[in-house]
Amino acid sequence: MLVPGDPPVGAIGAGGIGVGIIGLVPTGTDVPDGPLSESVLENLVGQSALHALVWKSPSGPGNSWSGPFPAKFACGGCVMGSGPDSLAPVACSAVTVQTDLESGGEYCKL
């Protein structure tokens, strides 16, 4: 997975953590840096329901689940719990993307 650089400041939340969706868009779709527009989100042809791209600030305090993540970018897999779910580091090669977005199923509730 190639990531061009650090995320925009507005994409980094409390504790210096940023969580991004992993999705597929049609060929030729322009995906600009920054927040995704509704038109890009509406045209997703696939999305990972149980994985995310995690950015951890090298100097931020993190949050309750970010300790095992390295600084900067890594892939995360959903850890489902009785309350809000969390993420744990996984190999990016383990990320799965579903193309049947209408089928429902499990998804990470961060």
N, C-alpha and C positions, 0 to 999 in steps of 0.2 A: 504494500500500500504506500503510495507516494503522497506525502503531504508537503505543500510548498513552503510553509513557514508557520510561525506561531499564529494562533487565532487572534482575531481582533479583540481589543480590550473588552468590548461589550459582550463578548461570548464567554467571558471568564466570570464564573460566579463566586459565591462565598467560599473562602478557604483557598482560592486560587485554582479551582477545578472547573473545567469545561467539558461538557458531554455533548457529542455530536451524533446525529443519526447516520447510519450507513444505508445508502439507498442507491438504486439504479434509475437512471433517466434515459429517455430515448436518445439515440445517436443525434448529434448536432445540437443538443440542448446546451445553452450557455448557463453555467452555474457560477454566478459571480461570488466574490468574497463577501463575507458579512451575512446578515440574516437572510434566510431563504424567502423568496416571495411566495405568495399563495399559488401563483401559476406553476412554479417549479414543484412545489409540494403536491399539487393536484395532478401533475403529470408523472409522478413516480411510477415506474413499472415494476419495482421491487424494493423491498426494505427488510432489514434485519430486525426481527421482533425481539431477539434475545441477545443482541450484541450492540456495542456502541464504540465510538472512538473517544478516548479519554485523554484530556490534556491536563497535566498536573504542573503547576508552577514550581520551578526549582526553589523558590523562596517562600511560597505560601504554606499555611499551616495544614492544608488538606481538610478532609472531613472524616466521618466515622468509618468509611470503607476504603479510603484512598491510600492508606499506608503502604500496601504492597506494590503500588504502581510506581514505575520509574518516573523521573522528571521528564517533562515534555510529553510526546505522544505515545500511546499504547492502545491496544485493543482490549476491550473488556467484555466479559460474559456475565449475563444476569445471574444473580444469586437471589432466588425467591425466598421470601420470608413471610411471617404472619403480618407484618406491617409493610412499610415501603420497602421495595426491593433494593438491592445494592449491586455493585459490579466488582468482579475480581479479574485480575489480568489473565488473558488467554492469548495464545498465538494467533496472529491475524489470519493465518491459514485455516483456523478453525471457525472463522466467521461464516455464517450461513445467511442467505438472502432468500426470502420468499417472494415469488412472483404472483401468487394468488392472494392479493391484499384484501379481498372480500370474504375470505373463508373464516375469519375470526381466529381462534386459537389463543395460545398463551403469548403474552408480551410482557416486557419488563416495565414495572411501574415504579419509576424513580421519584 
